[in-house]
Amino acid sequence: MTTTPDFATYIAGLPRILAGAAALFRDASGRVLLVEPNYREGWALPGGTIESDEGETPRQGARRETLEEIGLDRDLGRLLAVDWVYRPTWPPLVAYLYDGGVLGEDDLKAIRLQEEELLSWRLVPHEELAEYLPDGLGRRVLVALDVLADGSGTVELENGRRVG
């Protein structure tokens, strides 16, 4: 596809939005797998930035990040939530959250952390998630767990809160 200089200038002037994708893994008891990054405070889900400039899709990004971060290469389930995350000091982020499924004992034993980015991992019960996950991410995970429990469809969120 050929672009004119005017079109290229137009595209360069458009707002930039970051995109991330993560997987929500649970164990047989319903505890959620969280990872502890070494580059910031707090806990997170396995996931990260979608390499959209390389043509990576959100689902591919979540799978790649899961493999890189915890060493598990798994087909991901359905899309649970899409969250528009806005913070005044950051570019906007669109966060995709996929069902990673239930991990068995063999899966948990196979976890290998990406030492360049992660310090540890743990399984956290539903009632303790708010202690580990900050603000919007914590709300996003709780809504996604509700979606899994009630069998409803993908939910649209803004900063972790349902809209529409």
Secondary structure, 3 states (H helix, E strand, C coil): CCCCHHHHHHHHCCCCCEEEEEEEEEECCCCEEEEEECCCCCCECCEEECCHHHCCCHHHHHHHHHHHHHCCCCCCCCEEEEEEECCCCCCCEEEEEEEEEEECHHHHHCCCCCCCCEEEEEEECHHHHHHHCCHHHHHHHHHHHHHHHHCCCCEEEECCEECC
